[in-house]
C-alpha cells in the first residue's frame, strides 16, 4: 500500500513530512514499514519521554484498557485524580485542569488569567511573552506565539499581548510599569524558538519583579516538563515558584494529555461551566501519565538520564571545538539540545536527511538549529552512535564549506 500517496490524497498538508512511514517503535528506536531501524532523537517532539513501548507504559495501557477508556467529567475519574495529586505534590500547591494538548493548556491559562484580572477589577490587562516564543496554534494560543510565520494574518482575539526580548529585564520592567499587564508567561527554554535557555538569574529576577508589581508569574513547561531537563519541571532549576504551570507533551506517555497547575491565587477561579472539554482527562491517558510520573520521579532513573545527557553534551562540546566555524553554540539543558549551525538552511536540511540515511532521526528548528529531544532512556551506545554519525556528516559539510 502506498501510504505516502494516500496521505497526499486524503490528509491536509499542514506538515512537511520526512519520507518515513512508521510501523512500530521499541525503546529508543522507530521502525518503518520496510523494516529499517531509526535511532529516535525526535521522540514525537518531546512526547515520548520514556521512548517507545516502555514496560511501565504498556502495563498501564493494559490495566486501564481492560477497565474503561472514557468517562464523562460528570463522574469521578480515579486515574486523573491520582495524576493531579502527583503533579501538585511535586510542583506547587494548587489544583489541576486537564485538557488534551499544549494548545488547550494555553487556552485554559488565558481564561484563568482573564478571570483573575476580572476579580481584580480589570486594573491590569494583557499578557507579556518573550520574542520568538511558541505557545500553540489555536487562536487564543496563537495570540501569544511570537513567530510571524505561525501567526500570519489569522484573526486575533482582542486581549493585549506585549512582546519583550528574552533576558532584557529593563524592557520587561518598563512594560510592566507602562502597560499594566496582568501576567508574564515564559518558556524556561524556548523550544520551537531555537532552544533558547532563559538563565536562572533572569527567571529569578522576573519572579521578583512580578511579585513586586502584583503580576502573575506563569511558566510554560509544555516541552520542558516531565524530566526532560533533569528535573520534573525546568523552572525547578531556578528555585522559583510560579503562579501557573502549563504542561502537556510528555505527560500522557504518548497519548493526548495536557493542562495547567493553578497555584493558590488561581486554583478556585473556575466554576462549573467556566471551562471544560469532552475527552480530557482520558482515563487511559491519565493512567499512562501516572506511569510516566512515577518513573521520572525515581531518582535512580533520573540520575541515569542526567549522566547520559552529560555524555551527550560533552561529546558535542568536543565536536564543537573541532568544527568551530560550523557549530556556533550548543544550548538547552538535559535531554533538550539545540545545535546552532553556521550553514545555509538547505545544507542543514541535507544534514538531517543524511543522518536519516544513517538511521538516526533528528529535528531541525528555526531552519539552522538541529534540535535533539532524546528519550530519557537513552543509553551510552546510543550517544556514541549519534556523535560518530554527526561528526562524520559535519566533516563532510565542513569540507564543502571550506572547499
C-alpha positions as CSV (number, residue, x, y, z in Angstrom):
1,X,0.0,0.0,0.0
2,X,1.4,3.4,-0.9
3,X,0.8,5.3,2.3
4,X,2.6,8.4,1.1
5,X,0.3,8.7,-1.9
6,X,-2.8,8.1,0.2
7,X,-1.6,10.8,2.7
8,X,-1.2,13.3,-0.2
9,X,-4.7,12.4,-1.4
10,X,-6.7,12.4,1.8
11,X,-4.8,14.3,4.6
12,X,-4.4,18.1,4.7
13,X,-0.8,19.2,4.1
14,X,-0.3,21.0,7.4
15,X,3.1,19.3,7.9
16,X,6.1,18.8,5.6
17,X,6.7,15.2,6.3
18,X,10.0,13.3,6.3
19,X,9.9,10.2,4.0
20,X,9.3,7.7,6.7
21,X,6.2,5.5,7.1
22,X,6.2,4.5,10.7
23,X,5.4,0.9,11.5
24,X,6.4,0.4,15.2
25,X,8.5,1.7,18.0
26,X,10.6,-0.1,20.6
27,X,12.8,1.6,23.2
28,X,14.9,4.3,21.5
29,X,14.1,3.0,18.1
30,X,11.4,3.7,15.4
31,X,10.9,1.2,12.6
32,X,9.4,1.9,9.2
33,X,7.2,-0.3,7.0
34,X,10.3,-1.6,5.2
35,X,11.9,-2.8,8.5
36,X,14.5,-0.1,8.7
37,X,15.6,0.9,12.2
38,X,16.0,4.5,13.3
39,X,17.5,5.8,16.5
40,X,14.8,8.2,17.5
41,X,16.2,11.5,18.9
42,X,12.9,13.2,17.7
43,X,10.6,11.4,20.2
44,X,7.4,12.8,18.7
45,X,8.6,16.3,19.5
46,X,9.3,15.7,23.2
47,X,6.3,13.5,23.7
48,X,7.9,10.0,24.2
49,X,10.0,10.8,27.2
50,X,10.2,7.1,28.1
51,X,10.8,6.0,24.5
52,X,8.6,3.6,22.7
53,X,6.6,0.8,24.4
54,X,8.2,1.3,27.8
55,X,7.2,-1.5,30.2
56,X,5.6,0.8,32.7
57,X,3.6,2.4,29.9
58,X,2.5,-0.9,28.4
59,X,1.4,-2.2,31.8
60,X,-0.7,0.9,32.5
61,X,-2.1,0.6,29.0
62,X,-3.2,-3.0,29.5
63,X,-4.6,-2.5,33.0
64,X,-6.6,0.7,32.3
65,X,-7.6,-0.6,28.8
66,X,-9.4,-3.5,30.5
67,X,-11.4,-1.2,32.7
68,X,-12.7,1.8,30.7
69,X,-11.4,4.2,28.1
70,X,-13.7,7.2,28.6
71,X,-15.9,8.6,31.3
72,X,-17.8,11.9,31.4
73,X,-16.4,14.6,33.6
74,X,-19.7,14.4,35.4
75,X,-18.2,11.4,37.2
76,X,-15.1,11.0,39.3
77,X,-12.1,9.7,37.4
78,X,-9.6,8.0,39.7
79,X,-6.6,7.9,37.3
80,X,-7.0,11.6,36.7
81,X,-7.4,12.4,40.4
82,X,-4.2,10.4,41.2
83,X,-2.3,12.2,38.4
84,X,-3.5,15.6,39.6
85,X,-2.4,14.8,43.1
86,X,1.1,13.7,42.0
87,X,1.6,16.8,39.8
88,X,0.6,19.2,42.6
89,X,2.6,17.4,45.3
90,X,5.8,17.7,43.1
91,X,5.3,21.2,41.9
92,X,3.3,24.0,43.6
93,X,0.3,23.9,45.9
94,X,-2.8,24.3,43.8
95,X,-5.2,22.4,41.5
96,X,-5.1,20.9,38.0
97,X,-7.3,21.5,35.0
98,X,-6.8,18.8,32.3
99,X,-7.0,19.3,28.5
100,X,-5.9,17.3,25.5
101,X,-2.9,19.2,24.3
102,X,-0.5,22.1,24.9
103,X,-2.6,24.5,22.9
104,X,-5.6,23.6,25.2
105,X,-3.4,24.2,28.2
106,X,-2.6,27.7,26.9
107,X,-6.3,28.4,26.2
108,X,-7.1,27.4,29.8
109,X,-4.3,29.7,31.0
110,X,-5.7,32.6,29.1
111,X,-9.1,32.2,30.5
112,X,-7.8,31.8,34.1
113,X,-5.7,34.9,33.7
114,X,-8.7,36.8,32.5
115,X,-10.8,35.6,35.4
116,X,-8.1,36.7,37.8
117,X,-8.0,40.1,36.1
118,X,-11.7,40.4,36.4
119,X,-11.6,39.6,40.1
120,X,-9.0,42.4,40.5
121,X,-11.4,44.9,38.8
122,X,-9.5,44.8,35.5
123,X,-6.9,47.2,36.8
124,X,-4.4,45.2,34.7
125,X,-4.9,43.7,31.3
126,X,-2.8,41.6,28.9
127,X,0.0,39.1,29.0
128,X,3.7,39.5,28.4
129,X,5.6,36.9,26.4
130,X,9.1,36.8,25.0
131,X,10.2,37.2,21.4
132,X,10.2,34.1,19.3
133,X,8.2,32.1,21.9
134,X,5.7,29.4,21.0
135,X,2.6,28.6,23.0
136,X,0.3,26.9,20.4
137,X,-1.7,27.3,17.2
138,X,-5.3,27.7,18.3
139,X,-6.5,31.3,18.0
140,X,-6.0,32.3,21.7
141,X,-2.7,30.5,22.0
142,X,-1.6,31.9,18.6
143,X,-2.0,35.4,20.0
144,X,0.8,34.5,22.4
145,X,3.0,32.8,19.9
146,X,5.7,35.2,18.7
147,X,6.6,33.7,15.3
148,X,5.3,35.5,12.3
149,X,5.3,32.5,10.0
150,X,3.0,30.8,12.5
151,X,0.5,33.5,13.4
152,X,0.4,35.1,9.9
153,X,-2.8,37.1,9.5
154,X,-5.3,34.8,11.2
155,X,-8.0,36.5,13.4
156,X,-6.6,37.6,16.7
157,X,-8.5,37.9,20.0
158,X,-8.6,41.4,21.4
159,X,-6.7,40.9,24.7
160,X,-3.3,42.8,24.8
161,X,-0.1,40.9,24.3
162,X,3.3,42.5,25.0
163,X,6.5,41.1,23.5
164,X,9.9,41.5,25.2
165,X,13.4,40.4,24.4
166,X,14.3,37.3,26.5
167,X,16.8,38.3,29.2
168,X,16.1,42.0,29.0
169,X,14.9,43.0,32.5
170,X,14.9,46.7,31.8
171,X,12.5,46.2,28.9
172,X,10.3,44.0,31.0
173,X,10.2,46.4,33.9
174,X,9.2,49.2,31.5
175,X,6.4,47.2,30.0
176,X,5.1,46.2,33.5
177,X,5.2,49.9,34.6
178,X,3.7,51.5,31.4
179,X,1.3,48.9,30.2
180,X,0.0,47.2,33.4
181,X,-0.3,43.6,32.1
182,X,-1.8,41.0,34.4
183,X,0.7,38.2,33.7
184,X,4.1,37.2,32.4
185,X,4.3,33.8,30.5
186,X,7.7,32.3,29.9
187,X,9.1,29.1,28.5
188,X,12.2,28.3,30.6
189,X,13.7,27.1,27.3
190,X,12.2,28.3,24.1
191,X,11.7,25.0,22.2
192,X,10.3,26.0,18.7
193,X,12.1,29.3,19.1
194,X,15.5,27.7,18.8
195,X,16.3,26.1,22.2
196,X,17.0,29.5,23.8
197,X,17.6,29.0,27.5
198,X,16.4,31.6,29.9
199,X,19.0,31.9,32.6
200,X,18.4,31.1,36.3
201,X,19.2,34.7,37.2
202,X,16.6,36.0,34.7
203,X,13.9,33.7,35.9
204,X,14.6,34.7,39.5
205,X,14.6,38.4,38.6
206,X,11.3,38.0,36.6
207,X,9.6,36.3,39.6
208,X,10.8,39.0,42.0
209,X,9.6,41.8,39.7
210,X,6.2,40.1,39.2
211,X,5.8,39.8,43.0
212,X,6.7,43.5,43.4
213,X,4.3,44.6,40.7
214,X,1.4,42.3,41.6
215,X,1.7,40.4,38.2
216,X,1.1,36.7,37.7
217,X,4.3,34.7,37.1
218,X,3.4,31.9,34.7
219,X,5.6,29.1,33.3
220,X,5.0,27.1,30.1
221,X,6.5,23.6,30.6
222,X,4.8,22.0,27.7
223,X,8.1,21.0,26.1
224,X,10.4,21.3,29.0
225,X,8.4,19.3,31.5
226,X,8.3,15.6,32.6
227,X,12.0,15.3,33.4
228,X,13.4,16.5,30.0
229,X,15.8,18.9,31.6
230,X,16.8,16.7,34.5
231,X,14.1,17.9,36.9
232,X,10.4,17.2,36.7
233,X,9.9,20.8,35.5
234,X,12.6,23.1,34.2
235,X,11.6,26.0,36.4
236,X,12.8,24.0,39.4
237,X,16.4,24.5,38.4
238,X,15.9,28.2,39.3
239,X,14.1,27.6,42.6
240,X,11.2,29.9,41.7
241,X,7.5,29.4,42.4
242,X,5.2,30.1,39.5
243,X,1.5,31.0,39.9
244,X,0.6,28.9,36.9
245,X,2.3,26.0,35.2
246,X,1.3,24.7,31.7
247,X,2.1,21.1,30.8
248,X,1.5,18.6,28.0
249,X,3.5,16.6,25.5
250,X,5.4,14.0,27.7
251,X,2.8,13.8,30.4
252,X,0.5,11.4,28.6
253,X,3.0,8.7,27.8
254,X,2.3,9.1,24.1
255,X,-1.4,9.8,24.3
256,X,-3.0,13.3,24.1
257,X,-3.0,15.0,27.5
258,X,-2.2,18.5,28.8
259,X,-3.3,21.0,31.3
260,X,-2.4,23.6,33.9
261,X,-1.4,23.5,37.5
262,X,-3.1,26.6,39.0
263,X,-1.4,28.0,42.2
264,X,-3.2,29.3,45.2
265,X,-4.2,32.7,43.6
266,X,-5.9,30.9,40.7
267,X,-7.0,27.5,41.9
268,X,-10.6,28.4,42.8
269,X,-11.4,30.8,39.9
270,X,-13.0,28.3,37.5
271,X,-16.6,27.5,38.5
272,X,-18.7,24.8,36.8
273,X,-19.4,25.9,33.3
274,X,-16.5,28.3,33.0
275,X,-14.3,25.8,31.1
276,X,-14.4,22.2,30.0
277,X,-13.6,19.5,27.5
278,X,-15.3,16.3,26.5
279,X,-12.4,14.0,26.3
280,X,-9.9,15.2,28.9
281,X,-8.8,13.8,31.1
282,X,-8.9,10.5,29.3
283,X,-8.7,7.7,31.9
284,X,-6.3,5.9,29.7
285,X,-4.0,9.0,29.1
286,X,-4.1,9.7,32.9
287,X,-3.2,6.1,33.7
288,X,-0.2,6.4,31.4
289,X,0.6,9.8,32.9
290,X,0.8,8.2,36.3
291,X,3.2,5.6,34.9
292,X,5.3,8.4,33.4
293,X,5.3,10.5,36.6
294,X,6.2,7.5,38.8
295,X,9.1,6.7,36.5
296,X,10.6,10.1,36.2
297,X,10.3,10.7,39.9
298,X,12.5,7.7,40.6
299,X,15.9,9.3,41.4
300,X,17.9,6.4,40.1
301,X,16.2,6.6,36.8
302,X,16.7,10.3,36.5
303,X,20.3,10.2,37.6
304,X,21.0,7.7,34.8
305,X,19.2,10.1,32.4
306,X,21.3,13.0,33.6
307,X,24.5,11.0,33.3
308,X,23.7,10.1,29.7
309,X,22.7,13.6,28.9
310,X,26.0,14.8,30.3
311,X,27.9,12.4,28.0
312,X,25.9,13.8,25.0
313,X,26.8,17.4,25.9
314,X,30.4,16.5,26.5
315,X,30.6,14.8,23.1
316,X,29.0,17.8,21.4
317,X,31.5,20.1,23.1
318,X,34.4,18.1,21.6
319,X,32.8,18.2,18.2
320,X,32.1,21.9,18.5
321,X,35.8,22.5,19.3
322,X,36.7,20.5,16.2
323,X,34.4,22.5,13.9
324,X,34.1,25.9,15.5
325,X,33.2,27.5,12.2
326,X,30.2,25.2,11.8
327,X,28.9,24.9,15.4
328,X,28.5,28.3,16.9
329,X,26.7,27.1,20.0
330,X,25.1,24.2,21.8
331,X,22.3,25.3,24.1
332,X,19.5,23.9,26.2
333,X,19.6,21.6,29.2
334,X,19.5,17.9,29.8
335,X,17.8,15.9,27.0
336,X,16.7,19.1,25.2
337,X,19.5,20.4,23.0
338,X,19.8,22.9,20.2
339,X,23.0,22.7,18.0
340,X,23.3,26.0,16.2
341,X,24.9,25.5,12.8
342,X,26.6,28.3,10.8
343,X,25.3,26.9,7.5
344,X,22.6,27.6,4.9
345,X,19.1,26.2,5.7
346,X,19.3,23.8,2.7
347,X,22.6,22.5,4.0
348,X,21.1,21.8,7.4
349,X,18.2,20.1,5.8
350,X,20.6,17.9,3.8
351,X,22.4,17.0,7.0
352,X,19.1,16.0,8.6
353,X,18.4,13.7,5.6
354,X,22.0,12.3,5.7
355,X,21.5,11.5,9.4
356,X,18.2,9.8,8.5
357,X,20.1,7.7,5.8
358,X,22.4,6.6,8.7
359,X,19.3,5.5,10.7
360,X,19.2,8.5,13.1
361,X,16.3,10.9,13.4
362,X,16.9,14.5,14.4
363,X,14.7,17.6,14.2
364,X,15.5,21.0,12.7
365,X,14.0,24.2,14.1
366,X,14.5,27.8,13.0
367,X,15.9,26.4,9.8
368,X,19.6,26.0,11.0
369,X,19.3,24.6,14.5
370,X,19.5,20.8,14.9
371,X,17.1,20.0,17.8
372,X,17.7,16.9,19.9
373,X,14.9,15.6,22.1
374,X,16.0,12.1,23.1
375,X,14.1,9.8,25.4
376,X,15.2,9.7,29.0
377,X,16.1,6.1,28.5
378,X,18.9,7.0,26.1
379,X,22.0,4.7,26.6
380,X,25.7,5.3,26.2
381,X,25.8,3.3,23.0
382,X,23.1,5.5,21.5
383,X,25.1,8.6,22.5
384,X,28.2,7.2,20.8
385,X,26.4,6.2,17.7
386,X,24.8,9.7,17.3
387,X,28.1,11.5,18.0
388,X,30.1,9.4,15.5
389,X,27.5,9.9,12.7
390,X,27.0,13.6,13.4
391,X,30.8,14.2,13.4
392,X,31.1,12.4,10.1
393,X,28.3,14.5,8.5
394,X,29.8,17.7,9.9
395,X,33.1,16.8,8.4
396,X,31.5,16.4,5.0
397,X,29.7,19.7,5.5
398,X,32.9,21.4,6.6
399,X,34.8,20.2,3.5
400,X,32.0,21.6,1.4
401,X,32.0,24.9,3.1
402,X,35.8,25.4,3.0
403,X,36.3,24.0,-0.5
